[in-house]
């Protein structure tokens, strides 16, 4: 709160330098709010008894984000409350306060930020701080940032600070201090001879270091750990290529099991696009690249860097059952995607055309060998392992083939057909030790009938067939929308193929929502199946629950 | 263009060099051990566990390893509580055992262990940045810090076990190094080693996977013999230097408690902060 008062004082100080009318005219305040609440009740079929709920019948996650701007000056804060956090969110979030407070000033070529900020260097291999409400994730840096644009096409950034760790304050010899630098040059902007060139080239580089005192009684830990990365983005006509390579020095941590080998990460993307056709391919390799500002933390917190996932992000109920979580200790794989728009008025395309999209991705473990004869692979207090850069390990973490066809049949009727094949290492990714990979076939039909300009009905039918894990599932959903205000949805997921007859459960939900301009209210009643929610390869486990879920959000 | 290059390339190199300088490459050997045999404050590791938790055997191994590393100045209690400790876990008749206890359940509910996902533990019930609960990767570091501190209290235990009546009589004496104006309590509980029962396990080096049917459960909390939160040491809400606070309890052992495999664990804690000042254990039958 003291911080907010100081920021207000700065704002008022600015205010005195300009006349009051001008001050009000030029001031702008924006904000957004959200309250998510959950009421739980016992549900015998899900095995949720009153003693498990143990009186904790309510959960609430809420935030308010306020941003004030006055010319080149801006400041803001975010208030958050988790009283207590909704089931499936980290219990360490419990509490309320102002975890994000900042002030920023831009003058010509410079921009300064003090307080909390989010930043990303390149793909994030060396540094990315961000906030993801649905994960309860926030690794913002609290410190200072300077951005300098000496000339058009050159951006230099410097950051310094400590990261958010739930509600705990920074203490000396606690979590590490992060400092980083990033430089990017757009050659077409900088060199006039290249300004009209068909070849577009951007080069970038970053260096990030963390300092954390070594208080470990057992391991000799490096107090300064640095990571470096170089990247390029090259465009030529309809082709585009980009790549980044990052290297991190020895960083023994709880995540890598206290091994001392350096880490590296590599990504290469290529794409081709023309009217109606897009082709996109990516290759990625990660080896021992978890980078946190506290070596002892294993939970989803204090990540300095981000390792982007290479897999289709599924949103349909059953398709999202087996989501991929990035494996920071090692993964190698690729992704290919082709998007084709069958032209209108062709035989296949019909009157409105038809979209076809095919995505295939595969991610394996990296191939690991013993680092020396005396230590086993991954042994703590050793170099850990040796690994061939381009060699795929035998273990398949994830394979995903998605074929999607979207077709508009008439002005009122459109549909999406989807087929997905997944091969999913449930032992590694969900901790179901000893279980074989889940091989699942998934089919989805999604149809929308717009019977007036404001009223439409949408329904989904989905099936998931697998011999592994919980067996076969069927799901259906009907949604009636009266735009722009109302929606009503009924959905059910039915685990009819579960080998335990008492677990052949219907997960039904009913919801409705009302939207008025930027304010939205939605209420859901029903069952939430146990599962995993992932955003960008970062995941949290969600326990099964039963009850009411309400969400209210607004912005101005 | 050369002008631009010259002007900006130097600060860029300086900044990179600044970060590059911030690199500590560590040379082997990568581990070093302190001498822990000179201290006098013991540390309590409460390992919150359950037979349905496949990561838990690794935590149990670590707790024992720390006991060896730290010159036996660690006392372990395996608290079976929460979802993973439920009998007939996931409807599997193999997991019929119920190692849950009233005290364990109350502690689990208060400290929030099983809600955070097992395995995890309490280290002398000290509070860390995110609460009382520590995942196993932090145990060594937290315990090490406590082991460096001087003991503020000393505990001695004397046991007598009557095999005919299966009754334990235990006397716990506590002496403080300083007079302190705070309220301290003592909890006296029983743990048992060598209980063979199925346990989910994912580490082949520890035992059969995914279920080790002959898993040996050690340090299993059988219960507290003076209530889940123990008893006040003094009635005044303060303790006096060098005074001996004596508590005597008796307990009739149920059939499944094997006296030869059981220990009395006694620990003294600050009622307000819950921090454990000292802990001792002694076999029921010596």
Interface residues (C-beta under 8 A of the other chain):
Chain A: X52 X54 X91 X92 X150 X151 X154 X156 X158 X165 X166 X167 X168 X171 X174 X179 X180 X181 X183 X190 X191 X192 X205 X207 X208 X209 X211 X215 X216 X217 X218 X219 X220 X221 X222 X223 X224 X225 X226 X228 X249 X250 X252 X254 X258 X260 X296 X298 X299 X381 X382 X431 X433 X434 X435 X500 X502 X541
Chain B: X1 X4 X7 X8 X11 X12 X15 X16 X18 X19 X20 X22 X23 X24 X25 X26 X28 X29 X30 X31 X32 X33 X34 X54 X55 X69 X83 X91 X109 X112 X115 X116 X117 X129 X130 X131 X135 X137 X138 X140 X141 X144 X145 X200 X201 X202 X209 X210
